[in-house]
Amino acid sequence: MKKDQPITVEDLLDPIENAILKIKKRVFYLDATLKEIQQRLGPDVTFDVRNEIVLQLLQDSKDMLVIDLASLYRGMCQAGGFFTKLRHLSGKLQAKHFSKFRAPEPLILNSRSLNLSPEREDALKLELETDTQKMFAEQINNALIDLFPELKLKSHKKADQQNINSLEARFKDLAEKVEIDRDAFRAHRYELLKIKAPAKQIELPELKAEFERLEKLINKIRLIATNSTMTYPNLSFANTERTAEDLVDIAIFGNINEIMNKFGISDRLRQDQGPRYYYQFRENYWSSISTKPGTQPEGQNTI
């Protein structure tokens, strides 16, 4: 967006959507790790931790997940933030007549076998095209009422700044739970806070539900204003499930060499010539590339 150029709805949504994608990456590997633990050890997760550092890293990831999400919520509600800017764009949030949409021309297969006249085929195409347009309009108008239920009884369904204020107030009420959890258990846990802390922390399933709610809100605004929606996939470069398996193994057994012993890999290697332990393979690998300036392992990102 150029300087002094009016902000668009997409300009407003893009940074929020990008923030969700970045913050939500933690959800995918935390969820995969929890499922791996439950699969290996059953629902009652009690075991001797041989590598508490891994569990600490996972807990830290969960803490940062809550901290970042609460920060995003608070930033959206601050003066000059998301809802402030949305108030200035409220005119973009209104019901639309189906005629405002363009629908792809329907393809009628086997029209000859149906014995349709050219006139009847054209009429049928127009009917199907109109149905598609009405479907688009219905989806957008339903999204508008979901965001602003007070418009349901109004003949002219167009959001105004008061409607945005009501939406923001409902959003703040729902976001408060995450912000209190952030303050009481994560970012300010050692401070003397004048808040009533909940009995327990927010668990991962509740955090997943928070993201679903936030994504639906943003997508409804995008759909109404731009006739488009956004998906929020896992953008991790590494394989989340495989990484979770490795982390759980290390947490339970302590290190790679212990894993090799437990899984019987070391016994098999002893039958052959060459290294017997994982660390020896690792040292040989790094030694082999240390004489090649500028090389790094395939797929490794620069930090």
WOJO-V316404 format. One record per backbone hydrogen bond with DSSP energy under -1.0 kcal/mol. NH is the residue of the N-H (numbers start at 1). CO is the residue of the C=O. If there is no record, write none. Layout:
NH&CO + NH&CO
This chain:
5&2 + 12&8 + 13&9 + 14&10 + 17&13 + 18&14 + 19&15 + 20&16 + 21&17 + 22&18 + 23&19 + 24&20 + 26&23 + 27&24 + 28&24 + 29&25 + 30&26 + 31&27 + 32&28 + 33&29 + 34&30 + 35&31 + 36&32 + 37&33 + 38&34 + 39&35 + 40&36 + 41&37 + 42&38 + 45&43 + 46&44 + 50&251 + 51&251 + 56&52 + 57&53 + 58&54 + 59&55 + 60&56 + 61&57 + 62&58 + 63&59 + 64&60 + 65&61 + 66&62 + 67&63 + 68&64 + 69&65 + 70&66 + 71&67 + 72&68 + 73&69 + 74&70 + 75&71 + 76&72 + 77&73 + 81&78 + 83&76 + 85&81 + 86&82 + 87&83 + 90&87 + 92&89 + 93&90 + 95&157 + 100&97 + 101&98 + 114&110 + 115&112 + 116&111 + 121&117 + 122&118 + 123&119 + 124&120 + 125&121 + 126&122 + 127&123 + 128&124 + 129&125 + 130&126 + 131&127 + 132&128 + 133&129 + 134&130 + 135&131 + 136&132 + 137&133 + 138&134 + 139&135 + 140&136 + 141&137 + 142&138 + 143&139 + 144&140 + 145&141 + 146&142 + 147&143 + 148&144 + 151&148 + 152&149 + 154&151 + 158&156 + 159&93 + 164&160 + 165&161 + 166&162 + 167&163 + 168&164 + 169&165 + 170&166 + 171&167 + 172&168 + 173&169 + 174&170 + 175&171 + 176&172 + 179&175 + 180&176 + 181&177 + 182&178 + 183&179 + 184&180 + 185&181 + 186&182 + 187&182 + 191&188 + 193&191 + 207&203 + 208&204 + 209&205 + 210&206 + 211&207 + 212&208 + 213&209 + 214&210 + 215&211 + 216&212 + 217&213 + 218&214 + 219&215 + 220&216 + 221&217 + 222&218 + 223&219 + 224&220 + 225&221 + 226&222 + 227&223 + 243&239 + 244&240 + 245&241 + 246&242 + 247&243 + 248&244 + 249&245 + 250&246 + 251&247 + 252&248 + 253&249 + 254&250 + 259&255 + 260&256 + 261&257 + 262&258 + 263&259 + 265&260 + 266&260 + 268&264 + 269&265 + 270&266 + 271&268 + 272&269 + 281&277 + 282&278 + 283&279 + 284&280 + 285&281 + 286&282 + 287&283 + 288&284 + 289&285 + 290&286 + 292&289 + 295&292 + 300&297
